Amino acid sequence: MVLVRLAIDNGHIEAARWLYENIPTERDERKVRGAIEAALQMNDTELAESFVPPGRDVMEYASLCTGNIQAVERMIDSGYLQENSYVGAVAIRKLVDSGRLDLMQRVANLRYFPQRNKTEWVDMWQGVLKRLCYRGDCTMIQWALEHLIGRQACKLLKQNSKLRELLWNAVAGGYGVEVLQTLQDSGSVDKYGPLQVNRSEGLTTKAMDGAAANGHLHVVEWLHQHTSAGCTSNAMDDAAEYGHLSVLKWLYANRTEGCTSAAMRESLQDGHLTVASASTVLILSTWI
């Protein structure tokens, strides 16, 4: 099955099929699962089914591919997800990056939340919320917050003093302003405790440092205006290293943390001090 898996991974589907049908090979459970998973990831259900041992069903292996849209759709249509709550929870988490809110809603609407399964869903939903905030998809965030499991996830985040991580993730993804507005508008966040806007407890210097490193000037400006956490010299250092000249200029004009010699060194090494950004040298030289 090693050659079969290798052929699938390289997109040679027909070669994989021929190898499986014509070359004797060891077919232990682990290697069979690997080949089925690879085929499902390639959206080739027919090929995956050809690997399934007699008396088994391909849906038994489909949980390996809960991030695969076609695999999830088939698991719903076949009734597999209705009978497998944990797999459904994993599917919700993995579907976040697909942007398929409709499919996430289909999974969530299967309504299998007996008490014994609620904990795993709430735990998984916390990861869903954090990832959605990082991606900045406000429509999906609003839905996830308003869902019954989402409200329970928010409550648990608050109890564990981790509710602020939603905003941290949004800042890291460059969507701090938009996501914060969505979190506040939903009412879910306020019910379980505010994100301490205009106070330093809700955020640390990592928020502005991270926004500067990623070149998200509007987030840097918003954090400066609405929070008191501030930043460190890492903000200017990283903005220089990654060539974010507009962020660097803004920090120079509005913050007092300054930078270190690493800012000049890293920006020079990375080739960001071009003629167009030569003024950076003057900015940095006043701080070093």
C-alpha angles and dihedrals in degrees: 000000000000092000091044092053091046091052092050093048089054093048097252096134098162091048089052091051092049093048092051094049099042111027119070108234140169108264106194119163096255094053093043090053090050093052092047091049091050092049092049090049087056088052090242102135092166092059091045091053091053089062096050112111118242113279093022131101127226089231088069087068099036092089086075088070105044089139091059110097097210092046092052092047090052092047089054095046093047093050092242095125093048088063097041112059097174093052088051091053091050090048092054090053095047095045093062094090092048092069088222101140090165091060093045088052092051091054093045091048093060084092102214101145107134114162093260092060101037096088095056091049094049091048092049092046091059088061090047092055094047093049093046090052090052090051092047096223098153096183091056091043091054092050093047092050094048095048116101092244090046091057090050090048091052090050091052092047089053093048090052093045090243101114089102089064088077090064093041089056091048091051091048090053093046096250102101097127097045095043095046089054090051092048091051095043092052092063090214093102095048091051092059097036135298125271089241096247111189089024131091097227094076097056138022131212087272089078097062092034090055094045090051092048090053094047095244098148095170090056092048090051092047093049090049091052101040107031137047099211092100123184141264133241085274088079094066093034093055095040088056094044093053096041099248097152097168090054091047092052092048093050090049091053099041110026133058103204092096124190140269133241087268089075093063094039097049095043091051092048091050093048097239097130096086125156089268091058099035090121086072088075091059092047094050095042091062091059103039 
